[in-house]
Amino acid sequence: LNALAPALPELIGGSADLTHSNLTYLKVSGDFQKGQYHNRNLRFGVREHGMGAICNGIALHGSGLIPYCATFLVFADYMRAAIRLSALSEAGVIYVMTHDSLALGEDGPTHQPVETLASLRAIPNLIVYRPADGNETSGAYKVAVEQANKHRPTLMAFSRQNLPQLPGSSIEKAAKGGYIVDGDENETPDLILIATGSEVHLCVEAAQKLREAGKKVRVVSLPSWEIFEEQPADYRESVLPKAVTKRLAVEAASSFGWHRYLGSEGTMISVERFGVSAPGNVAMEKFGYTVDNVLAKAKELLG
């Protein structure tokens, strides 16, 4: 946001009392308040639905402003009606959601989103992005701004924890919604590992170990289902060829909806119950989000 703000004076928004956790304060401006109407930071307070509704109004007013609002991903439930109306009303709102998985840690199951991504992906005309690193984050913002100008909302789900930069990622690739992040694109793989967000790097590490054992493995990062599905059929086929039926998806959330990419022979490491109160890395390990578990599940598929 702070990289975009100087170049986009029309960008205005804020957070539902989580500004410092969401990192959404625009440093180039002050707070929007009485007598300071030129400023661009809105203090919404703890009222997620009101925040979303205000941003819808800003987007639909016709002033050319691009509103954004932020909170933890699990609190999307508090503003679901506003998000749904963004999509229905073609309001170009940018939703910035952080703390997107079990890895948020000790706040526990009340704050750990499990079914949230699936429910948001079910909303027509809403773009959902779950980036895996800095390049994918930049790609997601690129798409979000472009789509806001086309009167379409975008919701981005970010991790709480730091993530490694992936050698195979790029802004341009991420802007296509899905792409080959690791592996030879000219090779027909024995297995495709598909992941989003913080789980992509686990798949990249597991793939390297599988190749050492002589297996041909492709890793696909799928940050946005909606944008990927809008790509030409031949591009989608080049990323996820129908002939390759051994597929393992890895996402720290419910498996609901993933069948479209797994087919009849695929399987998934997912979360099918509420989380636990524990340090983020401990919670992730408890639910099987480790390189070793990805490796074990992949070997089961390969036989």
Residue pairs with C-beta under 8 A, 6 or more apart in sequence:
1 11
1 23
1 24
1 26
1 68
1 96
1 141
2 26
2 27
2 28
4 11
4 141
4 145
5 11
5 26
5 27
5 28
5 29
5 40
6 28
8 66
8 145
10 64
10 65
10 66
11 26
11 40
11 65
11 66
11 68
12 32
12 40
12 42
12 58
12 65
12 66
12 67
12 68
13 24
13 40
13 41
13 42
13 55
13 67
13 68
13 69
13 70
13 94
14 24
14 25
14 41
14 42
14 43
14 44
14 51
14 68
14 69
14 70
15 21
15 22
15 24
15 25
15 44
15 51
15 69
15 70
15 71
15 96
16 44
16 45
16 46
16 47
16 48
16 51
16 69
16 70
16 71
16 75
17 44
17 45
17 46
18 70
18 71
18 72
18 98
19 25
19 41
19 70
21 72
21 98
21 99
22 70
22 71
22 72
22 96
22 98
23 98
24 68
24 70
24 96
25 41
26 40
26 41
28 40
29 38
29 39
29 40
29 41
30 36
30 39
30 41
31 39
31 41
31 42
31 43
32 39
32 40
32 41
32 42
32 43
33 39
33 43
42 54
44 50
44 51
44 54
44 69
48 71
48 75
48 76
48 78
48 79
48 82
49 78
49 79
49 81
49 82
51 69
51 71
51 79
51 82
52 69
52 79
52 81
52 82
52 83
52 85
52 86
52 93
52 95
53 82
53 85
54 67
54 69
55 67
55 68
55 69
55 82
55 86
55 91
55 93
56 82
56 85
56 86
56 89
56 91
56 93
58 65
58 67
59 65
59 66
59 67
59 86
59 91
59 92
59 93
59 148
59 151
59 153
60 89
60 91
66 92
66 94
66 145
66 148
66 149
67 93
67 94
68 93
68 94
68 95
68 96
69 93
69 94
69 95
69 96
70 95
70 96
70 97
70 98
71 78
71 79
71 97
71 98
72 97
72 98
72 99
72 104
72 111
72 113
73 97
73 98
73 99
73 100
73 113
73 116
73 117
73 157
74 99
74 110
74 111
74 112
74 113
74 116
76 83
76 95
76 97
76 113
76 116
76 120
76 155
77 116
80 119
83 95
83 120
83 123
83 126
83 153
83 155
84 123
84 126
85 91
86 93
86 95
86 126
86 153
87 123
87 124
87 125
87 126
87 152
87 153
88 124
88 125
90 125
90 151
90 152
91 151
91 153
92 147
92 148
92 149
92 150
92 151
92 152
92 153
93 148
93 153
93 154
94 144
94 145
94 148
94 153
94 154
94 156
95 153
95 154
95 155
95 156
96 156
96 158
97 155
97 156
97 157
97 158
98 157
98 158
98 159
98 160
99 111
99 158
99 159
99 160
100 113
100 117
100 130
100 157
100 158
100 159
100 160
100 197
100 198
100 252
101 112
101 113
101 159
101 197
101 198
101 252
101 253
101 284
102 112
102 252
102 271
102 275
102 276
102 280
102 283
102 284
102 287
102 289
103 159
103 160
103 161
103 198
103 252
103 280
103 281
103 283
103 284
104 111
104 112
104 160
104 280
105 160
105 278
105 279
105 280
105 283
106 277
106 278
106 279
107 277
108 275
108 276
108 277
108 278
109 274
109 275
109 276
109 277
112 274
112 275
112 283
113 253
114 253
114 254
114 271
114 273
114 274
114 275
115 253
115 254
115 256
116 253
117 128
117 130
117 157
117 251
117 253
117 254
118 253
118 254
118 256
118 257
120 126
120 128
120 155
121 128
121 225
121 226
121 257
122 257
125 152
125 153
126 153
126 154
126 155
126 226
127 143
127 144
127 147
127 152
127 153
127 154
127 155
127 224
127 226
127 227
128 154
128 155
128 156
128 157
128 224
128 225
128 226
129 136
129 140
129 143
129 144
129 154
129 155
129 156
129 157
129 223
129 224
129 227
130 156
130 157
130 158
130 196
130 197
130 223
130 224
130 251
131 137
131 139
131 140
131 156
131 158
131 174
131 197
131 223
132 163
132 166
132 169
132 181
132 195
132 196
132 197
132 198
132 199
132 200
132 201
132 221
132 223
133 163
133 164
133 165
133 166
133 169
133 200
133 201
134 165
135 165
135 166
135 169
135 170
135 171
135 173
135 174
136 166
136 169
136 171
136 174
136 221
136 223
137 156
137 158
138 171
138 174
139 170
139 171
139 172
139 173
139 174
139 175
139 223
140 154
140 156
140 174
140 223
140 224
141 156
142 171
142 175
143 154
143 175
143 224
143 227
144 154
144 156
147 153
147 154
148 154
157 197
158 197
159 197
159 198
160 280
161 198
161 280
163 197
163 198
163 201
164 201
166 181
166 182
166 200
166 201
166 204
166 221
167 182
168 180
168 181
168 182
168 204
168 219
169 181
169 221
173 179
173 181
173 221
174 221
174 223
175 227
176 227
176 228
176 231
176 235
177 222
177 223
177 224
177 225
177 226
177 227
177 228
177 229
177 230
177 231
178 220
178 221
178 222
178 223
178 224
178 225
178 227
178 228
178 231
178 236
178 239
178 240
179 220
179 221
179 239
180 218
180 219
180 220
180 239
181 200
181 204
181 219
181 220
181 221
182 203
182 204
182 207
182 208
182 218
182 219
183 189
183 207
183 216
183 217
183 218
183 219
184 216
184 218
185 218
185 238
187 216
187 218
188 216
188 241
188 243
188 244
189 216
189 217
189 218
189 244
190 215
190 216
190 217
190 244
190 246
190 302
191 210
191 215
191 216
191 217
191 218
191 244
191 246
191 247
191 248
191 298
191 301
191 302
192 217
192 218
192 219
192 220
192 240
192 244
192 246
192 247
192 248
193 203
193 206
193 207
193 217
193 218
193 219
193 220
193 247
193 248
193 249
193 250
193 294
193 298
194 203
194 219
194 220
194 222
194 240
194 247
194 248
194 249
194 250
194 261
195 202
195 203
195 219
195 220
195 221
195 222
195 249
195 250
195 251
196 221
196 222
196 223
196 251
197 223
197 251
197 252
198 252
199 250
199 251
199 252
199 269
199 289
200 219
200 221
202 250
202 289
202 290
202 291
202 294
203 219
203 250
203 294
204 219
205 291
205 294
206 291
206 294
206 295
206 298
207 217
207 218
207 219
209 291
209 295
210 217
210 295
210 298
210 299
210 302
211 217
215 302
217 298
218 244
220 239
220 240
222 228
222 261
225 257
228 236
228 239
229 236
240 247
240 261
245 263
245 264
245 265
245 266
246 265
246 266
246 301
246 302
247 261
247 262
247 263
247 265
247 266
247 267
247 301
248 266
248 267
248 268
248 269
248 294
248 297
248 298
248 301
249 255
249 258
249 261
249 262
249 266
249 267
249 268
249 269
249 270
250 268
250 269
250 289
250 294
251 258
251 268
251 269
251 270
252 270
252 271
252 284
252 287
252 289
253 270
253 271
254 270
254 271
254 272
255 268
255 270
255 272
258 268
258 270
262 268
265 301
266 301
267 297
267 300
267 301
269 288
269 289
269 293
269 294
269 297
271 287
275 283
275 287
276 283
276 286
278 286
284 290
